[in-house]
């Protein structure tokens, strides 16, 4: 048993390294007496949409509701079908179902684990109106091909960017390709709040205006409700914290790259399927996911060496008990099902130290060599 413990993630480190700017942001809000829909939110919406390369940002309460609101702002609702992938975190599916739509699952590329564009048209039905593209683990789907398919078939594109802050495809940031992008700022994300928060980003003014109403009970002005909406508000404290952290995002992604490069260089001769990054992509390494046979035994031995790992995700959505109505889509998802039993996520976050990275590498090499 190793004396060094490498935790999968330690969020406290990020706060401790940035406590001055975070504390100042929180204090500013508390002193202002203005806690919802104030200057902090307006500033963050402006700064984050500019970072993504789009015109509009609409702060909401979570990434899940960002997906729901994005779909509803595009006119997607009850009776509509939405294409997406089953190897995703359940909030993707929750957001789709909250809009009233039903999921149609598309299989994934065996190397990137992202939606396979060549399978999309085979899964289209008579009521298919949109595609929720999940940019998984920190890299973008093939947006050139997906845009072509969507245009040909009159589909709305919603980008699920919950794991893709700072990721890019052909030099453009995630969230700038579809009709609308949806981000989560859950604390574990590349850009994380200290609680729940999300944002909808778009270049379409009509979608932006509708999203702003949807997040606040459908109001265009106070007490005048143009459409039916929900309560989905990013509070001023979370907006202020995110504003303080946003200028550091690219620096943190660079550190993620450094760690990922060390893993890839040190482990490439072993019997492991390492992350594959197409030349079109800049990977932001939200997660560093490998594929390996005898996954559970491998994880157990790493735990004995003091290395914590996770699985993203052990059970595809169509095989979850809560979503048994989708189980009959399994025959269309052979790659999704095959990879689920072999995935392992290694520790990777900006505050991970070089000695900790060394220990992860040495432990894996000791187990597999």
C-alpha positions in Angstrom: 0.0 0.0 0.0 1.4 3.4 -1.0 1.9 6.2 1.5 0.9 8.8 -1.1 -2.8 9.3 -1.7 -3.7 10.9 -5.1 -7.4 11.9 -4.9 -9.4 11.9 -8.1 -10.3 15.6 -7.5 -9.7 18.1 -4.7 -11.9 21.1 -5.3 -10.6 22.8 -2.1 -7.2 23.3 -3.7 -8.8 25.6 -6.4 -10.4 27.7 -3.7 -7.3 28.0 -1.6 -5.2 29.0 -4.6 -7.7 31.7 -5.7 -9.3 32.6 -2.3 -8.5 36.3 -2.5 -10.3 36.9 -5.8 -13.2 34.6 -4.8 -13.6 36.2 -1.3 -13.5 39.7 -2.8 -16.2 38.7 -5.4 -18.5 37.2 -2.7 -18.0 40.2 -0.4 -18.8 42.6 -3.2 -22.1 41.0 -3.7 -23.0 40.7 -0.1 -22.2 44.4 0.5 -24.3 45.4 -2.5 -27.5 44.0 -1.2 -28.4 42.9 -4.8 -28.6 39.2 -5.1 -30.4 38.3 -8.4 -30.4 39.7 -11.9 -27.8 42.4 -11.2 -24.5 43.7 -12.6 -22.5 40.6 -11.8 -24.8 38.4 -13.9 -24.8 40.9 -16.8 -21.0 41.1 -16.7 -20.6 37.4 -16.7 -23.1 36.8 -19.5 -21.2 39.4 -21.6 -17.7 38.0 -20.8 -18.6 34.3 -21.2 -20.5 34.7 -24.5 -17.5 36.7 -25.8 -15.2 33.9 -24.7 -17.3 31.4 -26.6 -17.4 33.7 -29.7 -21.2 34.3 -29.7 -23.4 37.4 -29.1 -25.7 36.4 -26.3 -25.4 34.7 -22.9 -28.3 33.9 -20.6 -27.4 32.8 -17.1 -29.5 30.0 -15.6 -29.6 27.9 -12.5 -28.0 24.7 -13.8 -26.6 23.0 -16.9 -29.7 20.7 -16.9 -32.1 23.7 -17.1 -29.7 25.2 -19.7 -30.5 22.2 -22.0 -34.3 22.4 -21.2 -34.4 26.2 -21.9 -32.2 25.9 -25.0 -34.6 23.3 -26.5 -37.8 25.2 -25.6 -36.3 28.5 -26.9 -35.8 26.6 -30.2 -39.4 25.6 -30.2 -38.8 21.9 -29.3 -41.5 20.4 -27.0 -44.0 17.6 -26.5 -44.3 15.1 -29.3 -40.9 16.0 -30.7 -37.9 13.6 -30.9 -34.4 14.7 -30.1 -31.3 12.8 -31.2 -28.5 12.4 -28.6 -26.1 9.8 -27.1 -26.7 7.4 -24.2 -23.1 7.5 -22.8 -23.7 10.8 -21.1 -24.4 12.0 -17.7 -28.2 11.7 -17.0 -28.7 15.6 -16.8 -28.5 15.6 -20.6 -31.5 13.3 -20.8 -33.3 15.1 -17.9 -33.0 18.4 -19.8 -34.4 16.9 -23.0 -37.3 15.3 -21.1 -38.1 18.5 -19.2 -38.7 20.2 -22.5 -41.4 17.5 -23.2 -39.4 15.8 -26.0 -38.3 12.2 -26.3 -34.7 10.9 -26.8 -33.6 8.9 -29.8 -30.1 7.5 -29.1 -27.3 7.5 -31.7 -24.2 5.3 -31.3 -20.7 6.7 -30.7 -17.3 6.7 -32.4 -15.2 3.9 -30.8 -12.1 6.1 -30.5 -13.6 9.4 -29.2 -16.8 8.1 -27.5 -18.6 11.1 -29.1 -21.6 10.8 -31.3 -20.8 9.1 -34.7 -22.1 11.5 -37.4 -22.4 8.5 -39.8 -25.1 7.0 -37.6 -27.2 10.1 -37.2 -29.4 9.9 -40.3 -30.1 6.2 -39.7 -31.8 7.1 -36.4 -34.0 9.9 -37.6 -37.7 9.5 -37.3 -40.8 11.4 -38.6 -40.9 13.7 -35.5 -37.1 14.2 -35.1 -36.7 18.0 -34.7 -33.3 18.5 -33.0 -30.0 17.0 -32.0 -28.3 17.5 -28.6 -24.6 17.0 -29.4 -22.7 16.1 -26.2 -19.1 17.3 -26.4 -17.8 14.6 -24.1 -14.8 14.6 -21.7 -13.4 17.9 -23.0 -13.5 17.6 -26.8 -16.0 18.6 -29.5 -17.9 16.4 -31.8 -17.4 16.6 -35.6 -19.4 19.8 -35.9 -18.7 20.3 -39.7 -20.4 17.0 -40.5 -23.2 17.5 -37.9 -23.9 21.0 -39.3 -24.2 19.6 -42.8 -26.6 16.8 -41.6 -28.7 19.3 -39.6 -29.0 21.7 -42.5 -30.0 19.0 -44.9 -32.7 17.6 -42.5 -33.9 20.9 -41.0 -32.7 20.0 -37.4 -32.0 22.4 -34.6 -28.5 21.9 -33.0 -28.2 22.2 -29.3 -24.6 21.8 -28.0 -24.3 20.2 -24.6 -21.0 21.9 -23.5 -21.1 20.8 -19.8 -17.7 19.2 -20.3 -16.3 21.5 -23.0 -15.4 24.8 -21.5 -12.4 26.0 -23.6 -12.7 23.1 -26.1 -12.5 24.0 -29.7 -13.1 22.5 -33.2 -11.3 24.0 -36.2 -10.3 26.9 -34.0 -13.8 27.8 -32.8 -15.0 27.3 -29.2 -17.6 24.8 -28.2 -21.0 26.5 -28.0 -20.5 28.6 -31.2 -21.6 26.0 -33.8 -25.2 25.1 -33.1 -28.4 27.2 -32.8 -27.6 27.3 -29.1 -25.1 26.0 -26.6 -25.8 24.9 -23.0 -23.1 25.0 -20.3 -23.0 23.8 -16.7 -20.8 25.5 -14.0 -21.2 22.6 -11.5 -18.2 22.9 -9.2 -16.2 20.0 -10.9 -16.3 21.6 -14.3 -13.3 23.3 -16.0 -14.9 26.6 -15.0 -16.8 25.7 -11.8 -19.1 27.8 -9.5 -19.3 27.2 -5.8 -22.8 25.7 -6.3 -25.1 25.1 -9.3 -25.2 27.4 -12.3 -25.4 27.2 -16.0 -25.7 29.4 -19.2 -27.3 29.4 -22.6 -25.3 30.9 -25.4 -26.4 31.8 -28.9 -26.0 34.1 -31.9 -29.7 34.1 -32.5 -31.5 37.1 -30.9 -34.9 35.5 -31.1 -33.7 32.4 -29.2 -31.9 34.6 -26.7 -35.0 36.7 -26.0 -37.1 33.6 -25.5 -34.5 32.0 -23.3 -34.4 35.1 -21.1 -38.2 34.9 -20.6 -38.2 31.2 -20.1 -35.7 31.4 -17.2 -37.9 33.9 -15.3 -41.5 32.6 -15.5 -42.0 33.7 -19.1 -41.8 37.4 -18.1 -40.8 40.1 -20.6 -41.3 42.7 -17.8 -42.2 42.2 -14.2 -45.7 40.6 -13.7 -46.4 40.4 -17.4 -46.1 36.8 -18.7 -45.8 36.4 -22.4 -45.1 32.6 -22.3 -45.0 29.9 -19.7 -41.6 29.7 -18.1 -39.8 28.4 -15.1 -37.6 29.7 -12.2 -34.0 29.2 -13.4 -31.8 32.0 -12.1 -28.0 32.2 -11.7 -27.6 34.2 -8.5 -25.2 37.1 -8.2 -22.7 35.3 -5.9 -22.2 32.5 -8.5 -21.9 35.0 -11.3 -19.3 37.1 -9.4 -17.3 33.9 -8.6 -17.4 32.8 -12.3 -16.4 36.3 -13.4 -13.4 36.2 -11.1 -12.3 32.8 -12.3 -13.0 33.1 -16.1 -9.7 35.0 -16.9 -7.8 32.0 -15.4 -9.6 29.3 -17.5 -7.1 29.1 -20.4 -4.2 28.9 -17.9 -6.0 26.0 -16.2 -6.7 24.3 -19.5 -3.0 24.6 -20.4 -2.1 22.8 -17.1 -4.6 20.1 -18.0 -2.8 19.7 -21.3 0.5 19.4 -19.6 -0.7 16.6 -17.3 -2.5 14.8 -20.2 0.6 15.0 -22.3 2.7 13.4 -19.5 0.1 10.6 -19.2 0.0 9.9 -22.9 3.8 10.0 -23.3 4.4 7.7 -20.3 1.7 5.2 -20.9 1.5 4.8 -24.7 3.5 1.5 -24.8 1.0 -0.2 -22.4 -2.1 -2.2 -23.2 -4.4 0.8 -22.7 -6.6 2.7 -25.1 -5.5 6.3 -24.5 -7.7 9.4 -25.4 -7.8 10.0 -29.1 -7.9 13.6 -30.3 -8.7 14.3 -34.0 -6.5 17.0 -35.6 -9.6 19.3 -35.8 -9.9 19.4 -32.0 -8.4 21.2 -29.1 -9.1 18.9 -26.1 -9.7 20.7 -22.8 -9.2 17.5 -20.8 -12.2 17.9 -18.5 -11.6 14.2 -17.9 -8.8 11.9 -18.9 -10.5 8.7 -19.8 -8.7 5.5 -20.8 -10.2 2.1 -21.8 -8.8 -1.1 -20.4 -9.7 -4.8 -20.1 -10.4 -6.1 -16.5 -11.3 -2.6 -15.5 -12.5 -3.4 -12.0 -9.3 -5.3 -11.1 -7.2 -2.5 -12.5 -9.0 0.1 -10.4 -8.7 -2.0 -7.3 -5.0 -2.3 -7.7 -4.7 1.4 -8.3 -6.6 2.0 -5.1 -4.1 -0.2 -3.3 -1.4 2.2 -4.6 -3.3 5.2 -3.3 -4.7 6.4 -6.6 -8.4 7.2 -6.8 -10.2 6.8 -10.1 -13.8 7.2 -11.4 -15.9 5.8 -14.1 -17.7 8.1 -16.6 -20.1 6.4 -17.1 -20.6 2.8 -15.9 -24.2 2.3 -17.2 -25.5 4.0 -20.4 -28.8 5.8 -20.0 -30.8 3.3 -22.0 -29.8 0.6 -19.5 -30.7 2.6 -16.4 -33.7 1.4 -14.4 -35.3 4.9 -14.5 -35.2 4.9 -18.3 -36.3 1.4 -19.2 -38.6 2.9 -21.9 -35.4 3.4 -23.9 -34.0 -0.2 -23.4 -35.4 -1.3 -26.8 -32.9 1.1 -28.5 -30.0 -1.1 -27.3 -29.6 -3.0 -30.6 -28.7 0.4 -32.2 -26.0 1.1 -29.7 -23.3 -1.7 -29.8 -20.3 0.6 -29.4 -22.0 2.4 -26.5 -22.7 -0.8 -24.7 -19.2 -2.3 -25.4 -17.2 0.5 -24.0 -19.1 1.0 -20.8 -17.4 -1.9 -19.0 -13.8 -0.7 -19.9 -13.7 3.0 -19.2 -11.6 4.5 -16.3 -11.0 8.2 -15.6 -7.6 9.1 -14.1 -7.0 12.0 -11.8 -6.5 15.2 -13.8 -7.1 18.8 -12.6 -4.9 21.9 -12.7 -3.9 21.7 -9.0 -2.6 18.2 -9.3 1.1 18.3 -8.5 4.0 16.9 -10.6 4.9 14.3 -7.8 1.2 13.2 -7.8 1.2 12.8 -11.6 4.5 10.8 -11.3 2.9 8.5 -8.7 -0.2 7.8 -11.0 2.2 7.0 -13.9 4.5 4.8 -11.8 1.5 3.0 -10.2 -0.1 2.2 -13.6 3.3 1.0 -15.1 3.9 -1.2 -12.0 0.5 -2.8 -12.4 0.6 -3.3 -16.2 4.3 -3.9 -17.0 
